[in-house]
Amino acid sequence: MSARTAVLLSNLGTPDTLERASVKRFLREFLSDPLVVRLPRLLWLPLLHGIILPLRSGKTLQAYSRVWGDEGSPLLAYSRRQQQALQQKLQELAQVDLVMRYGNPSYLSVLRLLRDAGVEKLVVLPLYPQYSVTTTATSYKHLMTMLGQLGWKPDLEFIGYYPDNPAYIDALAESVREHWQQQQRHLLMSFHGLPQANIDRGDPYQRQCETTARLLAARLGLDDSQWSIGYQSRFGKQTWIQPYTSDVLQQLVGRGIKAVDVICPGFSADCLETLDEIEVEYREEFLHLGGEEFSYIHALNDRDAHIEMMRSLVEPYLVTEGASDSE
């Protein structure tokens, strides 16, 4: 492709294979990031390597084994489909590539190929609708570090967040309405959690999650009794942002709500946290608490409305061949 502009879709990452060594390598890279775990390195790294990785890698491997498919990790499989679908929409306007903050395809390997191909401009879209230092900021920092290592200075556009983007809200609402064709139930919007200390330091993530939730509820015409918000994926003993998804499920049963649909608007692609934590662990927890019906509404993945939203985000920054030739 002769496009002088490349679009990079960026997501978190995943193990390469369903092997303990691969899972451990991925967790080591992820949890060693000082923007992900904000603890003193002298305290955290010995704990990570001596206790957490030996214990957690086996449990995480078991969880991945429950969601691993013919195409490998679901996050990578859906991300590749997103890349291919966006490429079809953009055609010759830009080359679309996929990068992962941790693991493969790595920033360094993809950026090197783009540099060598003569790409002049990068439009980077991290697929995190809500900004956080632990996701968006670390992606930007890593991007700049890798560009520095390569000695490459392309024109750069970095799209940092889109929690209230109308096309994003519309795509979410469309997926919920489609799920509700048979029956409408209480809607729980579950977002990935963060330590409360991150929010106290000024991370806007929780505020942006609440914005997304409020706009989605309004787009669906829900009143306050018909939806809830919660935060999942806690790790460690510190306080995380609340309410916790597990507590919300318990409160719903206490209110007599025995049927619930769960959507995870912060995840652009289904992954371990949605397909195992939500669809397996939280389902079992809800039924154990006395709930009767639990359904997970899948991430937007490669739905056309989602890909069209991506197109609308990146296209204003693309340089066409004609525009470039006329300059």
C-alpha positions in Angstrom: 0.0 0.0 0.0 1.3 3.4 -0.9 -0.5 5.4 1.8 1.8 7.9 3.5 -0.4 7.8 6.7 -0.8 4.9 9.0 -3.5 4.3 11.7 -2.4 2.4 14.7 -5.1 0.7 16.8 -3.7 0.1 20.2 -4.9 -2.2 22.9 -3.5 -3.6 26.2 -2.1 -6.9 25.1 -2.3 -10.6 25.8 -0.1 -13.7 26.2 1.2 -15.2 22.9 0.4 -18.8 23.7 -1.6 -20.8 26.2 1.5 -21.7 28.2 2.5 -20.7 31.7 5.8 -19.2 30.6 3.9 -17.0 28.1 1.4 -15.9 30.6 4.1 -15.1 33.2 6.1 -13.1 30.6 3.0 -11.0 29.8 2.1 -10.4 33.4 5.7 -9.4 34.2 5.7 -6.8 31.5 2.3 -5.5 32.4 2.7 -5.4 36.2 6.3 -3.9 35.9 4.9 -0.8 34.3 5.3 2.0 36.9 2.2 3.8 35.5 0.1 0.7 36.1 1.3 -0.1 39.7 2.2 3.1 41.4 4.3 1.7 44.2 8.0 2.2 45.0 10.0 0.0 42.7 12.2 -1.3 45.6 9.0 -2.5 47.4 7.0 -3.7 44.4 9.5 -5.5 42.1 10.7 -8.1 44.7 7.1 -8.7 45.6 6.1 -9.1 42.0 8.9 -11.5 41.1 9.1 -13.4 44.3 5.4 -13.9 45.2 2.8 -12.5 42.7 4.1 -13.9 39.4 4.7 -17.5 40.7 1.2 -17.5 42.2 -0.8 -15.5 39.7 0.6 -16.9 36.5 -0.9 -20.3 37.1 -4.4 -18.9 38.0 -4.3 -16.6 35.1 -3.4 -19.5 32.7 -6.4 -21.4 34.0 -8.6 -18.4 33.3 -7.2 -17.9 29.8 -7.8 -21.6 29.1 -11.5 -21.1 29.6 -11.7 -18.3 26.9 -8.9 -19.3 24.5 -10.3 -20.0 21.0 -9.2 -21.4 17.6 -7.8 -17.9 16.8 -6.0 -17.8 20.2 -6.6 -15.0 22.7 -10.0 -13.4 22.2 -8.6 -9.9 22.6 -6.0 -10.4 19.9 -8.6 -12.2 17.6 -11.2 -9.4 17.9 -8.5 -6.7 17.6 -7.3 -8.2 14.3 -10.8 -8.2 13.0 -11.2 -4.6 14.0 -8.0 -3.7 12.2 -9.1 -5.5 9.0 -12.6 -4.0 9.1 -11.2 -0.5 9.5 -8.8 -1.1 6.7 -11.7 -2.0 4.5 -13.5 1.3 5.4 -10.4 3.5 4.9 -9.2 1.8 1.7 -6.2 3.7 0.4 -6.6 6.6 2.8 -4.2 4.9 5.3 -2.6 1.7 6.3 -4.2 0.3 9.4 -2.0 -1.6 11.9 -2.5 -3.2 15.3 -0.2 -2.7 18.2 -0.3 -3.9 21.8 1.1 -2.0 24.8 2.4 -5.3 26.3 3.3 -8.3 24.2 2.7 -8.7 20.5 2.4 -7.2 18.0 4.8 -4.8 19.7 5.1 -1.0 19.2 8.7 -1.4 18.3 8.3 -4.0 15.6 5.3 -2.3 14.0 6.8 1.2 14.1 10.0 -0.1 12.6 8.1 -1.5 9.6 6.2 1.7 9.1 9.3 3.8 9.2 11.0 1.6 6.7 8.0 1.7 4.4 8.2 5.5 4.2 5.1 6.4 6.3 5.1 10.1 7.1 2.2 10.4 9.5 0.8 8.3 12.4 -2.7 8.5 13.7 -2.8 6.5 17.0 -6.1 5.4 18.4 -5.8 3.6 21.8 -9.0 1.6 22.1 -9.8 2.9 25.7 -12.9 5.1 25.5 -12.2 6.5 29.0 -8.7 8.0 29.6 -6.5 6.7 32.4 -2.9 7.0 33.2 -2.8 3.2 33.5 -3.9 2.7 29.9 -3.9 5.8 27.6 -1.0 7.6 29.2 1.3 4.6 29.4 0.5 3.9 25.7 1.5 7.4 24.7 4.7 7.3 26.8 5.7 4.0 25.3 5.0 5.2 21.8 7.3 8.2 22.3 10.0 6.0 23.8 9.9 3.6 20.9 9.9 6.4 18.3 13.0 7.8 20.1 14.7 4.4 20.0 14.1 4.3 16.2 15.2 7.9 15.7 11.9 8.5 13.8 9.8 11.7 14.0 6.7 11.3 11.9 3.8 13.7 12.1 1.7 12.4 15.0 -1.9 12.6 16.0 -2.9 10.8 19.3 -6.6 10.3 20.0 -6.7 10.1 23.8 -10.3 9.4 24.8 -13.9 9.4 23.5 -16.2 8.7 26.5 -19.0 10.9 25.2 -18.5 10.5 21.5 -22.1 10.3 20.0 -21.1 7.5 17.6 -19.6 5.5 20.5 -22.8 5.9 22.6 -25.0 5.1 19.7 -23.0 1.9 19.0 -23.4 0.8 22.6 -27.1 1.6 22.6 -27.6 -0.4 19.4 -25.9 -3.4 21.0 -28.1 -3.2 24.0 -31.3 -2.8 22.0 -30.4 -5.8 19.9 -29.9 -7.8 23.1 -33.2 -6.6 24.4 -35.2 -7.8 21.4 -36.4 -10.7 23.5 -36.6 -9.1 27.0 -35.4 -6.0 28.7 -33.8 -6.4 32.1 -32.0 -4.3 34.6 -28.8 -3.0 33.0 -25.5 -3.1 35.0 -22.6 -1.2 33.4 -19.4 -2.7 34.7 -16.1 -0.8 34.1 -12.6 -2.0 34.9 -11.6 -0.6 38.3 -8.7 1.5 39.5 -7.1 2.1 42.9 -8.8 5.0 44.6 -5.4 6.5 45.0 -5.2 7.0 41.2 -8.4 9.0 41.2 -7.2 11.0 44.2 -4.1 11.9 42.2 -6.3 13.4 39.4 -6.9 10.5 37.0 -10.1 11.4 35.2 -11.1 7.8 34.5 -14.0 7.4 37.0 -15.5 10.7 35.9 -15.4 9.7 32.3 -16.9 6.2 33.0 -19.8 7.9 34.8 -20.2 10.2 31.8 -20.4 7.2 29.5 -22.9 5.4 31.7 -25.1 8.4 32.1 -25.2 9.1 28.4 -25.9 5.5 27.5 -28.7 5.3 30.0 -30.2 8.5 28.6 -29.9 7.2 25.0 -31.8 4.0 26.1 -34.4 6.1 27.9 -33.7 4.4 31.2 -34.6 6.0 34.6 -32.4 5.6 37.6 -34.1 2.5 38.8 -33.4 0.6 35.6 -29.6 0.8 35.5 -26.5 0.6 37.8 -22.8 1.2 37.5 -20.0 -0.9 39.1 -16.2 -1.4 38.9 -14.6 -4.8 38.5 -11.2 -6.5 38.4 -9.8 -5.5 41.8 -6.3 -6.6 42.7 -4.5 -6.4 46.0 -5.7 -5.1 49.4 -5.9 -1.3 48.7 -9.2 0.5 48.2 -10.4 0.7 44.6 -13.0 3.0 43.1 -16.6 2.0 44.1 -19.2 0.7 43.9 -17.6 -2.7 43.3 -19.5 -4.8 40.7 -19.8 -7.7 43.2 -21.5 -5.4 45.8 -23.9 -4.0 43.1 -25.0 -7.5 42.2 -25.7 -8.2 45.9 -27.6 -5.0 46.3 -29.7 -5.8 43.2 -30.7 -9.2 44.6 -31.5 -7.4 47.9 -33.9 -5.1 46.0 -35.6 -8.1 44.5 -34.0 -7.7 41.1 -33.4 -11.3 40.0 -32.6 -10.7 36.3 -29.7 -8.6 35.1 -27.9 -7.8 31.8 -24.3 -6.7 32.2 -22.4 -4.6 29.6 -18.8 -3.5 29.9 -18.6 -0.1 28.0 -14.9 0.4 28.8 -13.8 -2.7 26.9 -13.6 -2.2 23.1 -13.0 -5.9 22.6 -14.0 -9.0 24.5 -11.1 -10.4 26.7 -10.4 -12.2 29.8 -12.1 -9.6 32.0 -15.4 -9.9 30.1 -15.5 -13.5 28.9 -14.3 -15.0 32.1 -14.6 -12.5 35.0 -18.0 -11.3 34.0 -19.6 -14.1 32.0 -18.3 -16.9 34.3 -17.3 -15.6 37.7 -19.9 -12.9 38.2 -22.7 -15.1 36.7 -21.9 -17.8 39.3 -21.8 -15.1 42.1 -25.1 -13.6 41.1 -26.9 -17.0 40.9 -25.4 -18.0 44.2 -26.7 -14.8 45.8 -30.2 -15.7 44.7 -30.4 -14.2 41.2 -32.1 -16.1 38.5 -31.1 -14.7 35.1 -27.7 -13.2 34.2 -26.7 -12.3 30.7 -23.6 -10.6 29.4 -23.9 -8.2 26.4 -20.8 -8.6 24.4 -18.3 -5.8 23.7 -18.6 -3.9 20.5 -15.8 -5.9 19.0 -16.0 -5.7 15.1 -19.6 -4.6 14.9 -20.1 -2.3 12.0 -21.3 0.6 14.1 -18.1 0.3 16.2 -15.8 0.3 13.2 -17.7 3.2 11.7 -17.1 5.1 15.0 -13.3 4.4 14.6 -13.5 5.7 11.1 -15.1 8.9 12.2 -12.5 9.4 14.9 -9.4 8.9 12.6 -10.5 10.1 9.2 -10.3 13.9 10.0 -6.6 13.4 10.6 -5.8 11.5 7.4 -3.8 13.0 4.6 -5.0 11.9 1.2 -2.6 11.4 -1.7 -4.3 14.2 -3.6 -4.0 16.6 -0.7 -0.3 15.7 -0.2 0.6 16.0 -3.8 -1.0 19.5 -4.1 1.1 20.9 -1.2 
